[in-house]
Every structure is written in C-alpha cells, then in structure tokens.
Amino acid sequence: MIFSKVTDLIGNTPIVQLPLPQADARLYLKVEKNNPGGSMKDRMARNMIVAALKAGRIHPGGTIIESSSGNTGIGLALAAIEFGLRFIAVVDHHAAQDKIAIMRALGAEIRYVKGDYGENEVAVVERQRMAAEIADEIPGAIFMNQSDNAANAGGYADLVREIIGQVGRVDAWVGCVGTGGSMTGIAHGLKVHNPDTITIAVEPEGSIVFGKPGKPYYQSGTGTPDGDTVGLVLDYSCIDYGEQISDACAFETARYLARRFGLLVGGSTGGAIYKALDYLNQGIISGNVVLVIADGGEKYLHTVFNEEWLKARGLISPEVWDRLDSWFALPASGEPLS
Ligand SMILES: Cc1ncc(COP(=O)(O)O)c(C=O)c1O
C-alpha cells in the first residue's frame, strides 16, 4: 500500500509472540514502536489534535503546547505537521535526550523547565505549570494537557480493534501507567469485548498511582512522580491489579529481550513484560496474554542499553536474567529460536 502522509502510517502494527514454557499460555507483543514516531503515543496525540480541531478549540495555523516526557511530544509534532499547527513542547532533563532530539528534528519548539532537578526526578508539576502559562500568553493557543484530556484514552480505540482482530480472545492485558490514558482506553475496550479479561497496570517503584510512597525513578515516560496528582484520564475501575517494578528489573528485562530475542524495547515495556511473566509463572493469568511494545530501545541507547550508565547507578541485576531464563521457553544453547 502507498500512503500520502506519514500519519497514515499510524496503527495496523504487527504482533510478535515470545515462547513460553506453559502449554496453556501465549505471550503476544503488539509492536507499537513501529508507529512513525516510534511509540503507541502517536495514536493518542493525533486523536487529541483531531478532537480539539473538531471542537473548534484550535484552528489551522494555531499553536498547541504540551508537557511531555517525549513520546507524546513526538506524536504531537507529527500531527502538528499534518494539520499545519505550531507545536511547543515543555520538557525536563528526565526525558530521554534522543526523544527531545526527535521532537526538535520534527520542528517542535523545545522549552526546558527551570530549576534544579536530579536526573531521576520528573519535573512534571513545573512542566504542566509552564505549559499552561505559555498557552495563556499566546493568543489562540491551547495546552493539550494529556493527563486530563479524554481524547488521550479515546485515542486507543483502533488499537483495541486491531488486537481483537489479530488475537481474538484476550485473557489478560498488561500495560504501564503514566497518565493512565493507554491503560484506561485499552483495558476498557478489551473488557467491553470480554468482561473476563484480567488487566494488570505497572508503574515504576517510586510512582504514586497505586498509593505507595513516592521516590525518584529512572524509567522514562511512565508513572506519576511524587508531588504530582494522578491524571483525571485514569479510570481505576478498569484495573484488576496494580503493580510496581524497580528500575533494575525493568531495564534488565529490556536488555535481556535485546540479547535473547533481538527485540529492542524501552524500559517501561521491559517492566510490563517482567510483570506479565511473573503473573504467568504464578498461575494468576494464562491463555492469550497481550502487551504493547510502548516504545523501542532505540530511544534509550545512552541509558538503559549503556552498561557504564547502569553500573554508575547500581542498576545491574544479573539474577533477573536467571529468572527470565526460567520464565521463557528457550532453545538449547547454540540452537536457533524456532
Ligand atoms: C514509553 C512509555 N511507556 C509508558 C507510558 C505511559 O502511558 P500512559 O501515559 O498512557 O499511561 C508512556 C507515556 O508517555 C511512555 O512514553
């Protein structure tokens, strides 16, 4: 098929299955990193812009502002080109540098929050304050505010339709929570189709979505940091289990998947896959277990995939590899994957 614009490449992503030892379970990963901006967020970003245009909140030639850890910003930059909009992204130093570079390459104007923050501290409160302030200063500009924007969760309707078309019955869904938009949109959609779908939401240790104490974390794009409020877009009623994952476990799982399967995933996806395998191993879930590859490891080559960076932060955990070896059905050493 030949498409006339890059945003037509959003969606219709493939699924890859990883081998499990359980006879009654299949692990399916929907490769959302194949979207043109490299993440699932392309879907919701375009949907937020379409909704704002339809509602008359923004007009071609206007300006959109968003506070983003990167992936939403990349999706907005793509959709801004499609609809002839100016895009200003408010970011902090926690965002992966490559994501910011991609936004800039796509024509986004980048504004950094001011103030001293640790490299593992997300300045989301200040980001949002600054984004709202810039939107107030520019006539006709709007702050997209993904955490409270219903079109965020609404942007995953096609993703749900695609999963059901590709997999059929979904017995378990495991996803990350940041704003909660993807979890809410996808979990709701899957439960409409099959009310028995078990949904598991994973946040970084240190994120406050499930009421645990806050502390800094390195996982990028996911979780709600201490001091922030959980987004209005998150509907807890569609989540059966809320889980936390350490940076070390999430990153080691991402590194493991790259080495064992040639699959480059980001840290948040590593964490979700680790928890899915843990639940499978405990027998809490079985059947068709589905996740997304929210974004690719290509965006974290200087952090998650840099051994020196990990070592300096105490994030190396070889025992995670042993656990993962026992949770996958791997060929004997030297044998091909299938
Ligand atoms: C890589 C990655 N994982 C997880 C999330 C969390 O998704 P959501 O905001 O839909 O909860 C994001 C959000 O930006 C992300 O970029």
The ligand as an SDF file (V2000), in Angstrom:
LIG
                    3D

 16 16  0  0  0  0  0  0  0  0999 V2000
    7.4290    4.5860   26.9130 C   0  0  0  0  0  0  0  0  0  0  0  0
    6.1670    4.8680   27.6540 C   0  0  0  0  0  0  0  0  0  0  0  0
    5.6470    3.9260   28.4390 N   0  0  0  0  0  0  0  0  0  0  0  0
    4.5300    4.1340   29.1540 C   0  0  0  0  0  0  0  0  0  0  0  0
    3.8580    5.3450   29.0990 C   0  0  0  0  0  0  0  0  0  0  0  0
    2.6370    5.5470   29.9260 C   0  0  0  0  0  0  0  0  0  0  0  0
    1.4870    5.6490   29.1290 O   0  0  0  0  0  0  0  0  0  0  0  0
    0.2190    6.4390   29.6260 P   0  0  0  0  0  0  0  0  0  0  0  0
    0.5540    7.8840   29.6850 O   0  0  0  0  0  0  0  0  0  0  0  0
   -0.8150    6.1260   28.5810 O   0  0  0  0  0  0  0  0  0  0  0  0
   -0.1690    5.9050   30.9540 O   0  0  0  0  0  0  0  0  0  0  0  0
    4.3630    6.3480   28.2770 C   0  0  0  0  0  0  0  0  0  0  0  0
    3.7220    7.6600   28.2340 C   0  0  0  0  0  0  0  0  0  0  0  0
    4.2650    8.6340   27.7660 O   0  0  0  0  0  0  0  0  0  0  0  0
    5.5390    6.1080   27.5280 C   0  0  0  0  0  0  0  0  0  0  0  0
    6.0640    7.0480   26.7240 O   0  0  0  0  0  0  0  0  0  0  0  0
  1  2  1  0
  2  3  1  0
  2 15  2  0
  3  4  2  0
  4  5  1  0
  5  6  1  0
  5 12  2  0
  6  7  1  0
  7  8  1  0
  8  9  2  0
  8 10  1  0
  8 11  1  0
 12 13  1  0
 12 15  1  0
 13 14  2  0
 15 16  1  0
M  END
$$$$
